[in-house]
Amino acid sequence: MRAATRPRLIGIFVLLVAGALLCIRLGAWQLDRAQIRGDQAAAVEAAERESAPPVPMETVVAPQAPFTQTMVGQRVTVTGTYLPEDQFLVPDRELDGQSGYLVVTALRVEPGDGAGEPAILPVVRGWVSEPDAAHLDVPNGPVELTGYLGGPDPAQAGIAVGAATGEEIEAVSPAALANVWGTPIYSGQFVLEVQEPAADADLRPYGAPVIEGGGLNIQNLAYAAEWWIFGGFALVLWWRMVRDEVRHTRAERGESPTGTESEVVGTT
């Protein structure tokens, strides 16, 4: 403690602490940059997906197959037949700052190769501020849809078997919808952009799903770690200087590094 409180070492300590604080601040700045650049990269990726030409949905995901984060926002096309008796409303969904309802309809999709069972695809046909019976109208016969793949909502509650069309549900959860619509069912949802032939229902497009969690930019994250290491090294350096000062003082007094007096062996 006596060595650490000498004016010279106190001055060095103040300088090193200032340097360590600066390194911590620069590390925090690099961490912020890592988040910003990660979000920017995610935004660019989302824009590229939205502007990309659509691809057939069967080339991206199959019924009952796991839905991955890389599929979110993928622009695809699919052909099927709406099931007007299998529709629900999802309340408390915002669009342009206004709360409203999503209209979710089951689409029967035939297998592309003609083999196997038809599958059910949950389609978010659009958004409406106040729903009525007209918003549940769907075209008869096959429709060709272009839109975006979206991940499943967390299942907040199951859906009772026998629920009537047009009833409200809490989330677009294929796991819960399978209890009513049956299987096979796609594990994600389809957010409609364009439909042919168009429906008479006046529904607003809900827009492409948002890709959550842009992650951190690895390069800036490494810079942040380097700055924090430098800050820790500054404090370690001061501690080493205190120890060296103690050793030097003891050597001048003829003491051992442990603080006991050294033996002096003489000859006569």
N, C-alpha and C positions, 0 to 999 in steps of 0.2 A: 504493500500500500504506500510505503514511503517513496518507493521508486516511481509508482504510478502517479503520485501527486506532485512530482517535481515540475516546476514551471515549463521546462522544455518539453516534457512528455505530455503535459496538459495541453500545450499549444498544438503539438502533433495530433493529440487525440481529437481536439476540436476540428482540425482540418480534415482528418480522416472520417470523422462522423459526418461532416458536411459532404464529403465525397460519397460516403455510403448512402446518405439520404438522397443525393442527386442520382445515384445509380438506381435506387429504389423507384424514384419518380420516373426516370427514363424507362425502367422496366415496365412500370404501370402504363406508360404512354405506348410502349410497343405492344402491350397486351390489348389496349384499346384499338390500336391499329390492326392487330390480328383479327379482332372481332369485326371491325369495319370492312376489312378486305375480304374476310370470309363471307360476310353478308353481301358484299358487292359481287363476289364470284357466284353466290347462289342466285342473285337477281339476274345476272347475265345468263346463267344456265336456264333459269325459268323463262326468260325472254326468248332464248333460242328454242326452247321446247314449244312455246306458244306459237312462234312464227314458223316452225318446221312443218313441212307437208304431212298430212295425216297418213298413218299406216294402218293396215288391217289389225283389228284388236287381237285376233287369234295369234298374231306373230309376237305379241307382247305378253299376254297373260291368258291362262286357261282357267276354266271353271274349277273351283276347289283348290287352285294352286295358291301358295302364299303370295301376298302382295308386299312388294318391297318398296323402299323409299325411292329407288331409281325410277320407278314407274309413275310416281306422282307428277302430274302435269303433262304426261305424254299425250300427244294429240293423235287420236285414233278414229277409225270408222268402224261401224258395225251395222249389220242388217238384222232386223227381227220384227216381232209383232208385239204390240202393247197388249197387256192384260188389264182392261179397264176396271175389272173387279178387284184388282190388287194395287191400290193406291193409298198413300198416307200423306199427311201434312206434318212437317217438322216446324214447330213454332220457334220464336226468339232467334231468328237468323237475320243478321244485319246486311243491308246493301245500301251503299251511299249514305250511311249514317241513319238509316231508317230501319226499324225492326219489322219483320214480316214472317212469311212462311215459305218453306220449300215444298214443292210438289214432287213427291217421289213415286215413280211408277215402275212396276215390274215389266221388263222386256223379255220376251221368250226368244232365245237365240238358238237356232238350229245348228248342229255341228257342221263345220265346213266341209268335211269329207262325206257327209251323209250317214256316217256311222255313229252310234252312241246316242245318248239321251240329249234332248234339248236342255239348255241351262237357263237360269234366271239371272238377269243383270239388273241391279238397282239403278235406275236412271233418275237423276235430279233434273227434271224437265225445265225448271225455272223457279223464279221467286215472285211472290205476290204480297202486297201489303195486307189485303183482306180477302181471303179465299171464298169462293162460292161454287156451286155445282158446275158452272160453266168451265171453271179452271181444271176440272177433272176429265173434260172431253178429250179423247184421243182419236187419231185416224184409225179407220178400219183397215185391216190387211197389213202387209209388210211395209216397214219404213226404213229408210237409210239415215243413220245418224252420224254426225261428226261432232266430236267433243273431246273432253279431257278425262283422263283417268285420275281418280282421287282415292286416297286411302280410306279405310273404314273409320267411322267415328267410334269412340269408346262406347261400349254397350252400357248405358246407364240403367236400363231396365229392360226386361224381356217384353215381348209383344204377345198378348193373349191370342191363342188360336181361335179363329172365328171373328177376329176384329173386323169391323165393317169398313168398306172403302171410304176414304175421306176422313177417317179418324186421325187424331194426332198421336205422334210418337215422339220420343225424346231425342233420337239420334238416327243417323243413317248407318245402321249396323247390320251388315249381312248376316252375322252370327245370330242376331235376334230375329231378323226378317225370315231366316230359313225355317223358323218354327211355324210361320204362317204360309210362306210361299213355297216351301219345300226345297229340295235339293235335286240335282246339283245347282249350286249358286256361286256366282263370282265373289271373291273375297274382298273386292274393292267396290267403288261406286263410279258411275259414269256421269259426268257433268255435261249436259247438252249445250252445244254451240249452234248447230244448224241441223234442221230436220227436213227431210223430203219424203212424202208431201208434208207441208207445214200443217200444224194443228190450228184449230180455231181459237183455242184458249189463249187469252192475252197474258202471257207469262214473260217476265223479263229474264234474260240470261243471267245466271248467277256468277259467271266468270270462272276463269281457270283456278284450280286449287292452289293455295299458297304452299310453297315448299318451306316447311318449318326447319329452324336450326341450320343456319348457314355454316356453322362450325368456325374454326379458327384457322387463320393462315399460318402454315407451318413455319415459314421463314421469319415472320414477325414474332411468332411464339418463341423461336430459338433466340432471337435478339433479346427478348425480354428475359429469358433465362440467363443469358450472358451478363446482362446488366446486374441482375440480382446476385450472380456469383461474384462479380467485381465488388459489389457493395459488401458482401460477406468477407471477401478477401481483405478489404481495407480494415475491418475490425480485427481480423486475425493478425494482420500485419502489426497493428498497434500492440496487441498482446505479446507478440514475439519481441517487439522492441522493449517492452517492459521487462520481459524475462532476460534479454541480453543485458539490459541495464543492471539488473540484480546480479547476474553472473560477474559482470565487470566490477561492480562495487565490492563483491565478496573476494574477488581475486586480488584487488588492491589491499584488502585488509588481511590477506593471507588465510582466508577461510576457504573451506571446500564448497562446492556448489550447493551442498545441502545445508550450509550454514554453520557447520562445526569447524573448529580451528584445525588447520592442517598440521600434521606432524612434520617437524623439521629435524632431519637426521644430519648430524654433523660428524666430522672426523677430526681426530686429534693426531 
